[in-house]
Amino acid sequence: MTDKIIQRKNIHEVLRKRPVIISGPCSAETEEQVVDTATSLAELGLIDILRAGIWKPRTRPGSFEGIGTKGLPWLQRARDLTGLPFMVEVASARQVEDALHFETDALWIGARSTVNPISVQEIANALRGTEIPVFIKNPMNPDLELWTGALERVAQAGVKNIGLIHRGFSVFGNTEYRNAPMWHLAIEMRRRNPELMMINDPAHISGRRDLIPAVAQKAVDLDFDGLMIESHINPECAWTDKNQQVTPEGLRTILNGIVWRKEKSEEAAFNTALEQLRDQINNIDDELLLLLGKRMQIADQIGIYKKENNITILQTARWNEILQRETAKGEALGLSPDFVKTYLEAIHMESINHQNNVMTK
């Protein structure tokens, strides 16, 4: 008995869908595991693209580093049985060549590669002349310039269909998530590149399957174009990252629990009310800028007095007093301590810069 081959979906048509749902095992382990996961996902009608790790760049030696090229035919068979296009991570020119040889539908560059411009350039050079879609994950560390640099290198190689994947950032001391989401960085990257698809990877951000729904919902609320969630036919026996993988049924539960929102509304009453509120925000923002400008004028005057009396710019005791007092006030107004601290630090640095300019004149 032979498998019935289903015509595969065109990857370029699939990537025009919103939201795009990408799922599959963290690592391809055996042909049976890959095929069983893929067919279960397809039968439930959950996903648009199948993913699996073939080469696994690990932080330390001794961990499972992927099954290698021999796993690519397994993904081909899964595609033949389901029609689902598949994508894999590449970290070198040789891996790109192998992936293309086995007609992989899309590729992604992982966080450990994005952090290294030399690796990205090698991958980009291997992609010249191809039409395969390429996604770029954010670098491990919170550096938008590295992410932007990787994007530019791939674009300069002539790749036309490029997407971004937000998978969180490695930050020392972070405890809630495996990788801190740092949403503001993903938002800024999207602001710089509004034409590019932005996918969220809640599995790598969370590190735990119980945190995935909340992260996925926030990504949807922020108008991400899709989700990449790792799934495995038997997560408890997974060879890598078993705690952040879900079963196909678990994935269905997560997706069914998400409130899917849209970017715009055609309702006139809603749009009118929204514009009125936005006008209020615009006016308040203008007033805030005027007040900040006046504050810096006073900082200039303080700088003059300090210069004339040979007083240092930084007054640590006063700065600590301000932080403590204003953080308490902010909390009473419904502002988070982290926001108040970030806001005050930005103002403080600008004030120091103003005073420094006065000092050095």
Secondary structure, 3 states (H helix, E strand, C coil): CCCCCCCCCCHHHHCCCCCEEEEECCECCCHHHHHHHHHHHHHCCCCCEEECECCCCCCCCCCCCCCCHHHHHHHHHHHHHHCCCEEEEECCHHHHHHHHHCCCCEEEECHHHHCCHHHHHHHHHHHCCCCCCEEEECCCCCCHHHHHHHHHHHHHCCCCCEEEEECCECCCCCCCCCCECCHHHHHHHHHHCCCCEEEECHHHHHCCHHHHHHHHHHHHHCCCCEEEEEECCCHHHCCCCHHHCECHHHHHHHHHHCCCCCCCCCCHHHHHHHHHHHHHHHHHHHHHHHHHHHHHHHHHHHHHHHHHCCCCCCCHHHHHHHHHHHHHHHHHCCCCHHHHHHHHHHHHHHHHHHHHHHHHC
